[in-house]
Amino acid sequence: MSNEIVILLTACGVLIAMGVLEFIVHRKRLARIPIRIHVNGTRGKTSVTRLIAAGLREAGVRCVAKTTGTVPRFILPNGREVPVYRPGGPNVIEQKQSVTMAAAQRAEGAPTASAMAFRVQARPSDSWRHHQCAAGSPRRDGSDRR
């Protein structure tokens, strides 16, 4: 076997090992955050995220929120805001940053607003609990059709 192939295989092995390690660390961080809320929609995500975070803080839940948009921010457990670092513009990797920040702050909750395309069906079911809300009151017959 030539040196180039050995170097290539070694590099591939190191990259795979680093990816597995990153996955394990990320899953451990997720496990330390029992309440994870994803806010998605067309308008009002930042406002809703701020309201959820304020409600959680008022209820005594230590939480870190992340808002997106023109001025993305992390909202820490004490209510202080820290800018989100975006070296190359918005990126889905920010979701991983949210988990890292929430775990570092020992948060029990992490509401996140996202303007990115994010298919709920593509996420593993054990990763996030998904609840859909609809405006208006429920129908009298008990059905959830509007």
LINVENJO-V810252 format. One record per residue. N is the residue number from 1. RES is the residue in one small letter. SS is DSSP state (@ for helix, = for strand, . for the rest). OMEGA is omega in whole degrees, 0 to 359 (NA if undefined). Layout:
# LINVENJO-V810252
<<N;RES;SS;OMEGA> <N;RES;SS;OMEGA>>
This chain:
# LINVENJO-V810252
<<1;m;.;182> <2;s;.;180> <3;n;@;181> <4;e;@;180> <5;i;@;179> <6;v;@;179> <7;i;@;179> <8;l;@;180> <9;l;@;178> <10;t;@;179> <11;a;@;178> <12;c;@;179> <13;g;@;179> <14;v;@;179> <15;l;@;178> <16;i;@;179> <17;a;@;179> <18;m;@;178> <19;g;@;178> <20;v;@;179> <21;l;@;178> <22;e;@;178> <23;f;@;181> <24;i;@;180> <25;v;@;180> <26;h;@;179> <27;r;@;177> <28;k;@;177> <29;r;@;178> <30;l;@;182> <31;a;@;180> <32;r;.;181> <33;i;.;186> <34;p;.;181> <35;i;=;178> <36;r;=;184> <37;i;=;178> <38;h;=;179> <39;v;=;182> <40;n;=;178> <41;g;.;184> <42;t;.;183> <43;r;.;171> <44;g;.;182> <45;k;@;181> <46;t;@;179> <47;s;@;180> <48;v;@;180> <49;t;@;178> <50;r;@;179> <51;l;@;179> <52;i;@;180> <53;a;@;179> <54;a;@;178> <55;g;@;178> <56;l;@;178> <57;r;@;180> <58;e;@;179> <59;a;.;178> <60;g;.;179> <61;v;.;178> <62;r;.;184> <63;c;=;173> <64;v;.;179> <65;a;=;175> <66;k;=;176> <67;t;=;179> <68;t;.;177> <69;g;.;184> <70;t;.;180> <71;v;.;182> <72;p;.;184> <73;r;=;163> <74;f;=;175> <75;i;=;187> <76;l;.;182> <77;p;.;179> <78;n;.;180> <79;g;.;179> <80;r;.;181> <81;e;=;179> <82;v;=;180> <83;p;=;175> <84;v;.;180> <85;y;.;180> <86;r;.;183> <87;p;.;183> <88;g;.;182> <89;g;.;182> <90;p;.;182> <91;n;.;181> <92;v;.;177> <93;i;@;177> <94;e;@;179> <95;q;@;177> <96;k;@;176> <97;q;@;179> <98;s;@;180> <99;v;@;180> <100;t;@;180> <101;m;@;180> <102;a;@;179> <103;a;@;180> <104;a;@;179> <105;q;.;182> <106;r;.;183> <107;a;.;173> <108;e;.;181> <109;g;=;181> <110;a;=;174> <111;p;=;182> <112;t;=;174> <113;a;=;181> <114;s;=;175> <115;a;.;183> <116;m;.;174> <117;a;.;187> <118;f;.;183> <119;r;.;180> <120;v;@;183> <121;q;@;182> <122;a;@;181> <123;r;.;172> <124;p;.;185> <125;s;.;180> <126;d;.;183> <127;s;.;181> <128;w;.;171> <129;r;.;184> <130;h;.;176> <131;h;.;177> <132;q;.;178> <133;c;.;177> <134;a;.;179> <135;a;.;178> <136;g;.;182> <137;s;.;181> <138;p;.;179> <139;r;.;182> <140;r;.;181> <141;d;.;176> <142;g;.;180> <143;s;.;180> <144;d;.;177> <145;r;.;181> <146;r;.;NA>>
